[in-house]
């Protein structure tokens, strides 16, 4: 691996929402909800702050690790809040689906951290309880792969 960048996005993690479709005067238009656009903007801003101005989108394979931390509700009894803050994943059922959390991060970093999210070769998304609401993101950048001769170009040894 060539490098690693870890950064934190403060605030309650927001998952990718489905596009909204509106029908107006016979025209159909799809748009991204505002909450998703704001979440992606915060992720991009936090990445740029950590990576610095000179960072250029990586063009090799990338590993993506996302930790979504949610503060336990104040309404929980003390014993339950303490148990929830142990260092382990917590299946918070009321909160965002893990795949939508990963999607908002991978889409936000498209063209910023890497050229395209197709470069992500491994992704891990964890939902945890924590002392603060936040999204902790770690990217591992692998060396770009050497160009390979295509199998379709023909192989002289095959004949």
C-alpha positions, -999 to +999 in steps of 0.1 A: +000+000+000+012+035-007-007+056+017-035+060+042-058+089+051-080+088+082-104+116+089-135+123+110-168+140+100-184+154+132-221+152+137-247+125+133-240+102+103-264+105+075-270+077+050-276+081+012-312+087+005-331+075-025-334+100-053-367+119-053-389+120-084-413+148-092-438+151-119-446+186-130-466+197-161-459+164-179-421+164-171-404+139-148-374+151-129-352+132-104-331+150-078-309+142-048-324+151-014-308+180+004-298+160+034-277+136+012-261+166-007-252+182+027-238+149+040-216+144+009-204+180+011-193+176+047-174+143+039-156+160+009-147+190+030-133+168+059-113+148+034-098+179+017-089+193+051-070+162+060-055+154+026-043+190+018-045+211-013-020+192-033-038+159-032-048+145-066-074+117-069-058+083-067-060+061-098-052+027-082-071+003-060-086+016-027-098+001+006-126+020+023-134+016+061-163+035+075-172+037+112-205+054+120-206+064+157-239+072+174-243+085+209-266+064+230-300+081+238-301+100+271-333+082+279-315+049+283-306+038+318-270+043+329-262+006+327-274+003+292-255+034+280-223+020+296-228-013+279-234+004+246-201+023+248-180-008+250-157-011+220-178-033+198-202-029+169-238-021+179-267-030+157-286+002+161-318-009+143-334+026+141-305+041+123-293+040+087-286+008+068-249+000+066-249-001+028-264+034+025-238+047+049-210+032+027-227+046-004-229+082+008-191+080+016-180+064-016-201+087-038-189+118-019-152+109-025-157+102-062-133+124-081-118+138-049-100+109-031-101+085-061-110+088-098-141+066-096-156+045-068-152+014-090-116+014-077-128+004-042-117-032-039-127-037-002-151-018+020-161-023+056-189-004+073-194-006+111-222+010+131-211+017+167-222+035+198-198+062+208-193+092+231-199+115+201-220+113+169-194+111+141-183+093+109-147+080+110-134+072+075-101+055+066-088+051+030-059+029+021-044+037-013-027+008-031-001+011-058-017+015-093-018-018-111+005-022-141-012-022-174-019-058-185-020-071-220-056-078-229-065-114-236-085-101-266-054-087-283-044-122-294-017-145-281+010-156-306+018-187-284-017-200-286-014-211-323 
